């Protein structure tokens, strides 16, 4: 996968080969930081404002003072694409930590945040979107502040790896049989023409694409019910799908080896994905 050479480090641009993390970096030692992954289509950000808003919400939640305003970081991220001459489909990863200081659990005083961002190509997952993906279910062992997009992702990483080892795309988390979300995406169940998903509590990430799913559902007059659903409900679901910035609105056609509905992407999921593509102004390149 091609990674573009120019990165944003603090508020300056440099070649990625010159980027070095300082000693005793709190993001590395404590996971004391936050991040965003912003989708790019044809060289243009999708939902950039929503991602920046969430970055600032996460920063406030962990008492991290960012060294820029929303407008300033927005302009820097736009300049990042310009300097990399980025015109394809991709993503930008943006990270902010509490900085570098002698290791101590207590917040350091008068320490500058460490900020960096980079851009890389990320082709769309056409085959998965067309045919659907499979998933496994696993107990949700994460902390209680999943609404913060923090660097504390080890349970997510382990679950995602287990999904891969089982030949699956995602791991669906649950607590006492009640589904929360996936290892790197939000998840939804369709039954009798209604979309069911976990309410936007502190126990799940409030996905930027999740907000769009709710908007698209309203546009299509499809009830969007935030009452959650259980593992048992999956066995009788008409459709199941997930959403994220890198997966878009992805149909799930199999869970733990058992087909969901008729084992094919459903009408509701496909209609939502069509809305997504229209909203993102996605241009499909054909030969």
PyMOL commands that set and color helices and strands:
alter all, ss='L'
color gray80, all
select helices_A, chain A and resi 16-18+26-30+48-61+70-83+126-131+154-165+208-219+231-234+267-279
alter helices_A, ss='H'
color red, helices_A
select strands_A, chain A and resi 6-9+12-15+33-41+44-45+90-97+114-121+133-139+170-175+178-182+186-191+194-196+224-225+239-244+248-255+258-259
alter strands_A, ss='S'
color yellow, strands_A
deselect
rebuild
show_as cartoon
